[in-house]
Amino acid sequence: MKLNLQKPLVIFDLETTGLDLVKERIIQLSYIKVMPNGEEIRHDYTINPEKPIPAEVTELTGISDADVAGKPTFKELAKTLEEEFKGCDFAGYNSNNFDIPLLAEEFLRAGIDFDFGKCRLIDACAIFRKMEKRNLAAAYKFYCGRKMEDDFEAHRADQDTEATYRVLMGQLDRYTPENEPDEPERRLENDMQFLADFSKQNDNVDFAGRIIWAPKKDAKGQPVVDAEGNPVKEEVFNFGKHKGEPVAQVLRFDPGYFSWVLSGDFTYNTKQVLTRIRLRESKMYGR
């Protein structure tokens, strides 16, 4: 099956020094850029994280400090990646929970404000969990009919990227109206917006979930709806003393909280999202 694309789709995977979005760094980035005409462009970067790679990461990935010595840092690659990724949608495996947030952090650390909010984010893992609820190796066997270890070397970003691409194609082949005539909820559309919506697992505004979308309420505590009767949502804090309170309201009545977050141990993306809300509110109220 050929992907139905209106703009390029970047299917990617990362290997990193760990799982902490604030502290960890990328050591390998591999991607397949699929163009609307079907052309496929592949790149695989080994990246110097500018910090020691833990022994357990080397054991898992096979990537050591010696492998990254002399390799470009993410900051040195950032402008090239920005140009390559501009105007693209993104797909990965568990990418909405980890790879996209960490990639966003790396761009911001390099001084580049890459707005993933303008991209469709498709997560083959989320689709798989909703459909079959297993891991990448099981997904590969289920959708591709082969054992992943027979075709790929485990825990390498380039290998996992290829497997993820085949899994996504297999998912689209499997969940068609013809194969699921009696269960419409188990059908997938070969459409990137549909797949991005289907991949969504939460109401996070920022990737770390410090700010979330929640139903807006009026002065009487009743849900606010739009002209078509749909619930209107607003950003609320999901942590700390203002948990559950609208962000815009907190910024008006407790402006020091904004400064506290910006100086605290929060992800760059959380600070970026909060800053954008503050700027929006300032323009709205002329402050």
N, C-alpha and C positions, 0 to 999 in steps of 0.2 A: 504494500500500500504506500502511495506517495502522500506525504503530509500536505494538508490543505493550508498553505501559508499565505498570508497577506504581507508579511514582513519576515526577515530572517529569524530563525530560531537557533539559539545557542544552547546546545546540550553539553553540560559540563560537570566536572567533579574536582574536588580539592583533596589534597592530603595536607595535614597541618601538624604543628608542634603539640597540639592538644585541643581541648574542647571549650576553653574559656574564651568568650567572644572579645573580652577586653584585653587579655594578656597574650593570647596565642597568635601565631603567624602562619601564613601559607608556605609550604615547601614544594608543592607541585600543583600546577593548574593545567588541566587538559580539557579541550573542548572541540566539539564538532559544530561548525556553523552551517546550518542547512538553509540554503537560499530558496526563495519561492519557486525558482525554476528547477529545483531538485539538485543543484550543484552542492557539493559538500566540501567544506574547507576545514582541515584539521590542524590543530596546534597543540603542542605539549611543552610546557615550560617547567623546568626545575628552578626553584626560586630560593635565594639566600634569605633566611628569616632573620638574620642579624642577631641570633641567639642560639644557644646550644639546642640540638635536637635530643629529646629524652631517649634513653636507651630502649624503652618499651615501644616508642614510635619507630625507631630504626628497626627493631625486631619485627614490627608489624608491617612496615612499608618497604623495608630494604633501603631506605634513603638515610644516609649518614651525614655527619658534618663534612666529611671529605667530599661527598657528592655535591654539596651545595657551595663549597668553597670556590670563589671566583665566579659564581653564577650571579646574574643580576638580582637586585632587590626588587620587591614589589613596586617601590616608589620609582625605580628606574624603568619599569615596564608599564607603569600606570597610564601614561598618555597613549601608548600604543594600544593597550587594552580598551581604553575609553573609546578610541576611534573605531576599533574593531567591533565593540559591543553597542555602539550608538545606534538607536532605532531598532534594536532587537528585542525579542521575547526570550525567556530563559526556561530551560527544563533541566531537571536533575533528579537524583534519588535522595529523598529526605532533604532536598535543597532549600525548601522554604523554612525549615527549622534551623538549619546550620550553615550551609554553604553560601546562600544568598546573604544572610546577616553578616557572616565573616568577610565576605567579599566587599560588602558595603563598608565595613569598618576599615578594611585595607585601603579602599579608595579614599575615604575621608582622612585617614592618616597621611596619605600622599597628597592631600590638599585638593582632591577632586570630588566635587559634589555630584556623583552619579546618581540620578533619581530613578531608583528601581520602581517607584510608585507609578511611573509611566509605562512600565513593562508588564506583560502578562507573565505570571510565574507559575509554571506547570511542574507539579511534583509527581513523578511516576510512583514514588513510594506511597504517597497519600492515596492515589488512585488504586494502587495494589492493596493497601490496607483496607480500603472500603470494599473492594471486590473480593479479595482472597485472604488478607490479613497474614502476610508472611514477610520474609526478608528478601534481599536482592538475589541471593543464590536460588532460593525457592521460586522467586518470580521468574528467573531465567529458565529454570527447568519447566515451570508451568506454562509459560508463554512461548518459549522457543524450543521446547522438547528435547533439550540436552542438558547435561550437567555443566555448570559454569566452570568447574575446575578442569574439565576436559578441553575447554576453549580458551580459558584466560588464566593469567597469573593473579592470584588474589591480592587485594589491598594495594593495587596500583591505580592511580587516577586515570591513566589512559585506558587501562583494561576495563575498569568499572564504567568509564564513559561509553565505551563501545557496547558493553552489556546493557547499560541503561537505555541506549538508543534502540537496541533490538527489543528490549522489554516494552518500551513505549509503542513501538510499531506493532508488536504482538498484541498489546492491549486494544489498540484500535481495530485490529483484525478480528479479535475475539468478540468484543462487545458491540456487535452490530444488530440492527433490527431483525435480521435474518436469523442470527444465533440466539437472540433473546426475545422471541416474539411475545412471550407472556409476561415479561418483567421489564417494563419500560425504564424503571429506575436503574437497571443494570446495563443500559445502553450508553455508549460514548459517541459523541459527535466529533468528526475530524475537523475541529474548529478550535483554535488556540484560546479564544475567550471562554468557550465552554470548558475546556480542560483546565484552564487556570481557576475558574470558579469551582470546578469539581475538586481541585487539589486543595482549596482553601480549608483550613482546619480550625481557625480561630478568628476572633474579632480584634486582633492586635493592630494598633496603629503603628507602633514601632516594632522592630523585629524581636526585641527582648520581652515584649508584653508588659512593659511598665505603664503604657498608655493603651487603653482599649476603647473600642466603640461600644456604646451602650444606648438604650432607648432614651430619648430626651423627654423630660416631663415638664408640664406647665407649673404655674404657681400653686395649683391645687393638688399637685402630685399625679396628675393624669397624663398618660402617654400622648405625645404630640404626633400628629399624622400629617402627611402632605395632602395635596389636592386630590390624589388618587386613593387616599386612605391607607397608604403605606407608612409604617413607623419611621419617624425621623430619628436619626442617631447623632450622638455627639461624642467627642473625646472625653474620657474620664480617667483619672489616675487609678492605677491598679496596685498601688503599694503605699506604705507610709501613712502619715497622719491624715492625709487628704484622700485616702482610698475611697473610691466610689463617688467622688465629687467631680463635677465638670472642670476640665482643665482651664477653660476660658474664665470661669468664675474664680478659681483659685488665683490665676494670674492677676486678676483685678483687685482682689481683696487681700492677697498675701504675696505681693511681688517678690519678697525675699526668698520664697520657695524656688523661684526660677533660678536665682543666683546659687542657691544651695545645690540644686541638681547639676548645674553647669560645672560646679567645682567639685562635685562628688565622683565616686567610682562607678559611673554609669557609662554605657556604651556611647560612642560618638553618635550613633544613629538615634539613640534616645534623646540626646541633647539637640541633635539636628531637628528632629520632629517637634520637640518642645519649642525650639526657636522659631520654627515656621508658624506654629500656632500663635505664638506671641506676636510675631510680625503681622499676621493676618488680623488679629484682634486690635492691634495698634492702628492699623489702617482703617478698620471698621469704625473705631470709636475716635479716630483723629488724635491719637496720643503718640 
